[in-house]
Structures are given as C-alpha cells and as structure tokens.
Amino acid sequence: MATVHVFSSRGRFGSDHELRQYIEPTYTEDGDEVASDFMREVDFEEYEPMAIEAIYGNAAPLVELLQGTSYGEQWLSQLVTNHDADSAICVFSPNVIRVPDSASMKYHGAFEYQQAT
C-alpha cells in the first residue's frame, strides 16, 4: 500500500505562489538544490516532486478543500477533522518523510491508498 501525508493551515499563505515557495526547492547558480522550508521541516528521505499536491483556496472544512486530490476516494473518508483550512499539502508515495510532526503546518496523519498499476 502507498501512503499520503496530509498537512494544512489557515491564513498562513496569501497566495498559491507563497504556498509553493514554502514547498518547492530553489537552485544555486551552479544548479545545486537548496531545500525549501517544508523539505527541511519534514526531512525528506526520498523526494519526488511530482508526487506532492499543493491546494490553495478559500477557507473551508479541510475535507472539502481536499476534494479532487489524487486517490481521494480511497483515503479522504479516513480524515476525521473539523479543521478549516485555506491551504493543504498532500505528500504521496514514493516520497518518504522522516519527521512529519515537525512541520510548521498542522499535520493530520498518514493514510493508505492503493496506487493504480
């Protein structure tokens, strides 16, 4: 089974661009990767940027904000929270993070899903 880690916040980011700056690495002039704040906080052991989804929108219950995320029909019903959010990050396998609880965003847990083959 694959895993998705779910993080959220409300009022922290003013735009989708700000959310992505928090998540995505930057690069030096020599092409060396500089880890983003999020990458440093959760300590990626394995990193695949195409398996991270960032959602930014109007404040809503988190489950509503996450409607339409990858494999959501398999794992979203497991997310039990009354938390409202306007931004969320879903980190899917094959990404492996060492310390999800150390993120400065609220961590909601890890949920299993079956990847399409």
Secondary structure as GFF3:
##gff-version 3
##sequence-region A 1 117
A	DSSP	beta_strand	2	9	.	.	.	ID=ss1
A	DSSP	alpha_helix	16	23	.	.	.	ID=ss2
A	DSSP	beta_strand	26	27	.	.	.	ID=ss3
A	DSSP	beta_strand	33	34	.	.	.	ID=ss4
A	DSSP	alpha_helix	37	42	.	.	.	ID=ss5
A	DSSP	beta_strand	44	46	.	.	.	ID=ss6
A	DSSP	three_ten_helix	49	51	.	.	.	ID=ss7
A	DSSP	beta_strand	52	61	.	.	.	ID=ss8
A	DSSP	alpha_helix	62	65	.	.	.	ID=ss9
A	DSSP	alpha_helix	72	75	.	.	.	ID=ss10
A	DSSP	three_ten_helix	76	78	.	.	.	ID=ss11
A	DSSP	beta_strand	84	92	.	.	.	ID=ss12
A	DSSP	beta_strand	96	97	.	.	.	ID=ss13
A	DSSP	three_ten_helix	100	102	.	.	.	ID=ss14
A	DSSP	beta_strand	106	113	.	.	.	ID=ss15
###
